[in-house]
Amino acid sequence: MLKRVDALLSQLGYCTRKDSRRFLRKNSLTIGDEEIRNPALKVKHADLKLNGEDLDPLKIVVLMNKPPRTICSHDDAGALIYGLLPQRWQYRNPKVSTVGRLDADTTGAIILTDDGALNHKLTSPRSNIPKVYEAVLAQELNGNEKEIFASGTLILKGEDKPCLPAVLEVIDDTKVRLEIVEGKYHQVKRMFAAVGNKVIKLHRVSFGEFDVKDLEEGEYKFINLD
């Protein structure tokens, strides 16, 4: 699809439409060997190179290994997760947002995208996407947690519907791996609170088929969810 250069650069966060002419003077936007100086020219995204490199994708979908003490918000004070992305991505239209949230102290797999329809699909209660967490607990396990979580009868405080069945793998007396298919508020922490324990460290290993074992904290990679 053809689109004006200024509109495309603005959509991708490189500059505002107003500043596009100045941006083109300072940077080399090309189609083949032809350099573009006219921001009103209509072009195809796939044909363009900026300073010899491909433009950012029209839609961003990345998997990040979220570090601790970062906040999944655009507005809160403190270290925001979006500060770990290229600065220009913060000016994309629509915005890049997290798919759901992880607590500030929770680390691991989180997806970020500016595709609103995809975000809605992935966060829908009907999506049933498996999410695997590793948790360190304050106390030793009682021994019946696996059966309770798998039963589909555990009701969290303040709710009237039980959690869907979850799979618990015991690593040792105070460390476990838990697979859930929901995204209730603070769900993992609340599940262990419901059986008399407390999560003191939480890491999301994977979201669906994507895991963060090859990513350092704060690193991200593009993924394909088509």
C-alpha positions as CSV (number, residue, x, y, z in Angstrom):
1,M,0.0,0.0,0.0
2,L,1.3,3.4,-0.9
3,K,1.7,6.0,1.9
4,R,3.1,9.5,2.1
5,V,6.6,9.6,3.4
6,D,5.8,12.0,6.2
7,A,2.8,9.9,7.4
8,L,4.9,6.8,7.3
9,L,7.8,8.2,9.3
10,S,5.4,9.7,11.8
11,Q,3.6,6.3,12.2
12,L,6.9,4.5,12.8
13,G,8.1,7.2,15.4
14,Y,11.1,8.5,13.5
15,C,9.8,12.1,13.5
16,T,6.6,14.1,13.4
17,R,5.0,14.9,10.1
18,K,5.9,18.6,10.7
19,D,9.6,17.7,11.2
20,S,9.8,15.2,8.3
21,R,11.5,17.6,5.9
22,R,14.2,18.4,8.4
23,F,14.5,14.6,9.1
24,L,15.0,13.9,5.4
25,R,17.8,16.5,5.2
26,K,19.7,14.9,8.1
27,N,19.1,11.2,7.1
28,S,19.3,9.2,3.9
29,L,16.0,7.7,2.9
30,T,16.2,5.9,-0.3
31,I,14.4,3.7,-2.8
32,G,17.1,1.8,-4.7
33,D,19.7,4.5,-5.6
34,E,17.2,7.3,-5.5
35,E,17.3,9.6,-2.4
36,I,14.0,10.9,-1.2
37,R,13.6,14.6,-0.2
38,N,9.9,15.2,-0.7
39,P,7.9,14.2,2.4
40,A,4.7,14.2,0.3
41,L,5.9,11.5,-2.0
42,K,3.8,8.3,-1.8
43,V,5.9,5.1,-1.3
44,K,5.8,1.5,-0.2
45,H,7.3,0.7,3.2
46,A,9.1,-2.4,1.9
47,D,10.9,-0.4,-0.8
48,L,12.6,2.0,1.6
49,K,16.0,2.1,3.3
50,L,17.0,4.5,6.0
51,N,20.7,5.2,6.2
52,G,21.2,1.9,4.4
53,E,19.0,-0.2,6.8
54,D,15.4,-1.4,6.5
55,L,12.8,0.7,8.2
56,D,11.3,-0.6,11.4
57,P,8.3,-3.0,10.8
58,L,4.9,-1.6,10.2
59,K,3.8,-3.6,13.3
60,I,6.0,-4.3,16.3
61,V,5.8,-7.7,18.1
62,V,8.6,-8.5,20.4
63,L,9.3,-10.8,23.3
64,M,11.3,-9.3,26.2
65,N,13.0,-10.8,29.2
66,K,11.7,-8.2,31.7
67,P,14.2,-7.3,34.4
68,P,13.1,-6.6,38.0
69,R,12.1,-3.2,39.2
70,T,10.6,-2.2,35.8
71,I,7.0,-1.1,35.5
72,C,4.6,-2.2,32.7
73,S,3.0,1.2,32.3
74,H,3.2,4.3,30.1
75,D,2.3,6.7,32.9
76,D,3.6,5.6,36.3
77,A,6.7,7.0,37.9
78,G,9.9,5.0,38.1
79,A,11.7,2.8,35.6
80,L,9.2,2.0,32.8
81,I,9.6,-1.1,30.6
82,Y,9.3,1.1,27.5
83,G,12.6,2.8,28.4
84,L,14.3,-0.5,27.4
85,L,13.1,-0.1,23.8
86,P,14.5,2.2,21.1
87,Q,13.3,5.7,21.9
88,R,11.6,6.2,18.6
89,W,9.3,3.3,19.4
90,Q,7.8,5.4,22.1
91,Y,6.4,7.8,19.5
92,R,4.9,5.2,17.2
93,N,1.2,5.5,16.4
94,P,-0.5,3.4,17.7
95,K,1.6,3.0,20.9
96,V,3.7,0.0,21.7
97,S,2.1,-1.6,24.8
98,T,2.6,-4.7,26.9
99,V,0.3,-7.7,26.4
100,G,-1.0,-7.9,30.0
101,R,1.4,-6.9,32.8
102,L,4.0,-8.4,35.1
103,D,4.5,-6.9,38.6
104,A,7.5,-4.6,39.0
105,D,9.4,-7.4,40.9
106,T,8.4,-10.2,38.5
107,T,10.9,-11.0,35.7
108,G,10.7,-12.9,32.5
109,A,8.6,-13.3,29.3
110,I,6.4,-10.4,28.2
111,I,5.2,-9.5,24.7
112,L,5.0,-6.0,23.5
113,T,3.2,-4.9,20.4
114,D,1.5,-1.9,18.7
115,D,-1.1,-4.2,17.1
116,G,-4.2,-3.5,19.1
117,A,-6.2,-6.4,17.6
118,L,-3.4,-8.9,18.5
119,N,-3.1,-7.5,22.0
120,H,-6.8,-8.0,22.5
121,K,-6.7,-11.5,21.2
122,L,-3.7,-12.5,23.4
123,T,-5.3,-11.0,26.6
124,S,-8.8,-12.4,26.0
125,P,-9.9,-14.9,28.6
126,R,-10.8,-17.2,25.8
127,S,-7.2,-17.3,24.5
128,N,-6.1,-20.0,27.0
129,I,-2.4,-19.4,26.2
130,P,-0.2,-21.3,28.5
131,K,2.2,-19.3,30.6
132,V,4.9,-20.9,32.6
133,Y,6.3,-19.4,35.8
134,E,9.1,-20.4,38.2
135,A,8.4,-19.4,41.8
136,V,10.5,-19.4,44.9
137,L,8.3,-19.8,48.0
138,A,8.7,-18.5,51.6
139,Q,7.8,-21.8,53.1
140,E,8.1,-25.5,52.2
141,L,5.2,-27.0,50.2
142,N,2.5,-28.8,52.1
143,G,2.4,-31.6,49.5
144,N,-1.2,-31.2,48.3
145,E,-0.7,-28.1,46.1
146,K,-0.3,-30.1,42.8
147,E,-3.7,-31.7,43.3
148,I,-5.4,-28.5,44.4
149,F,-4.1,-26.5,41.5
150,A,-5.0,-29.2,39.0
151,S,-8.5,-29.7,40.3
152,G,-10.0,-26.5,38.8
153,T,-11.8,-25.8,42.1
154,L,-9.4,-23.3,43.7
155,I,-11.3,-20.0,44.3
156,L,-9.1,-16.9,44.9
157,K,-10.0,-14.4,47.5
158,G,-12.5,-11.9,46.2
159,E,-13.6,-14.0,43.3
160,D,-16.6,-16.3,42.8
161,K,-15.3,-18.4,39.9
162,P,-12.5,-21.0,40.4
163,C,-9.2,-20.9,38.6
164,L,-8.9,-23.1,35.5
165,P,-6.7,-26.2,36.1
166,A,-3.0,-25.5,36.4
167,V,0.0,-27.8,36.3
168,L,2.5,-27.7,39.1
169,E,6.0,-29.2,38.9
170,V,7.9,-29.4,42.1
171,I,11.6,-28.5,41.7
172,D,12.4,-28.7,45.4
173,D,10.6,-27.9,48.7
174,T,10.5,-24.2,48.1
175,K,10.9,-23.9,44.3
176,V,8.2,-24.8,41.7
177,R,7.3,-24.4,38.1
178,L,3.6,-23.5,37.4
179,E,1.7,-23.5,34.1
180,I,-1.5,-21.5,33.9
181,V,-3.7,-20.6,31.0
182,E,-5.3,-17.5,32.6
183,G,-4.1,-14.0,33.4
184,K,-5.9,-13.1,36.6
185,Y,-4.5,-10.2,38.6
186,H,-1.5,-11.4,40.6
187,Q,-2.7,-14.9,39.9
188,V,0.4,-17.0,40.8
189,K,1.0,-15.1,44.0
190,R,-2.7,-15.3,45.0
191,M,-2.8,-19.1,44.2
192,F,0.0,-19.8,46.6
193,A,-1.5,-17.4,49.2
194,A,-4.7,-19.4,49.0
195,V,-2.8,-22.5,50.1
196,G,-1.0,-20.7,52.9
197,N,2.3,-19.8,51.3
198,K,4.0,-16.7,49.8
199,V,5.9,-16.1,46.6
200,I,9.1,-14.3,47.3
201,K,10.5,-14.5,43.7
202,L,8.7,-14.9,40.4
203,H,10.0,-15.4,36.9
204,R,7.8,-16.1,33.8
205,V,9.8,-18.6,31.7
206,S,7.5,-18.5,28.7
207,F,4.4,-17.1,27.0
208,G,2.8,-19.6,24.7
209,E,5.5,-21.1,22.5
210,F,8.0,-18.4,23.2
211,D,10.6,-18.6,26.0
212,V,13.3,-16.2,27.2
213,K,16.1,-18.7,27.9
214,D,18.2,-17.1,25.2
215,L,17.6,-13.5,26.3
216,E,19.5,-11.6,29.0
217,E,17.4,-9.4,31.3
218,G,16.2,-6.4,29.4
219,E,16.9,-8.0,26.0
220,Y,14.2,-8.5,23.4
221,K,13.7,-10.1,20.0
222,F,11.1,-9.9,17.2
223,I,8.7,-12.8,17.1
224,N,6.0,-13.9,14.6
225,L,2.5,-14.5,15.9
226,D,0.7,-14.8,12.6
